[in-house]
Amino acid sequence: MTGGRTANTAWSATSFSRRTASALEKVKFAPPDTLRRISLSQQDLDDVRNVQPFVLTTTELPKYNVTYVGRQQVDELSTYVFDVAPKND
């Protein structure tokens, strides 16, 4: 952000269809991005689009050391921060 305003953007409008076992993604509109301060490779864009957020299930929990770090404000959300690392077996 520059002076409280967004400096540059990159976005697309996408529709998803799940008629078969795999989802079909179709980009409806993608104007040229105006990003100037960072660069994103195709792999970066695929990661943002396809990588799931970190989820720790009760089945997986015993495999990790989880330590409470504190609280952090993220935009208007008050969040909890944890340090998560695999246990050394």
N, C-alpha and C positions, 0 to 999 in steps of 0.2 A: 504494500500500500504506500502511496505517496500522498502526504498531506491529508490522510483520511479517505482518499479515493483509490479505487482499484487502478493499478498502473496498466496491467495487461491481462488478457484473458485467453483461454482456450476452452472450447466446449463443443458438444454435439448433441443433437436430439436423436435418440435411438429407440427403436421399438423391439420388443422381444416376443417370440412365439415359441410355445412348447407343445407342438403338435406331435412330436415324436419323443423318444427318450432323451435326445439332445436338444438344447435350446437353439433357436435360430435368431441371430441378431442382425438387424438391418438398420443402417445409419440413414435417417431421414433427411438430416441437414447438418452440415459441418462447415461453417464459415472458416476462412483462413484464421489461424491463431495469430495473436499479436504479442506472444511471449518474446521478451527481449533479454530479460535478466537471467533466465534459466533455459536450458535446453532439455528436451525429453526425447529419448530414443524410442523406437517402436516397442522395444522390450519394456521400457518404463511405462509406456501407455498401456501395454497389455497387462502389466502388473497392477496398475491402478484399476483397470477395468475388471480383471479376472481373479486376482488374489483375494481370498476371503479374509475378513478380519480375524485376528487372533482369538481363537475360542478354546477355552480349557474346560473340558468336560469332567464330570466326577470320575469317570473311568481313567482319564489321563492324569488327573491331579496328583496321585501318589508318585508319579515319575518326576515331579518338579518341587523345588524349594520355592515357596512363595513368601515374600517378606513385604509387609506394609511399609510404604515409604512416606506417605502423607496425602494431603489433599492438594488439588490444583484446579484453578479456575480456567475453563476452556470456553471462550465466548461467554454465553449466559449460563453455562452448565457448571455446577460444582461437582468435580469428579474425584475419585480415589485413585492413587497411584501405587502400584505394586511392582516389586522387582521379581521377575520370574526367571529361574534358571534350571536347567536339567540337573537332576541329582546325579552324583558320581557314584555309580554302582561298582 
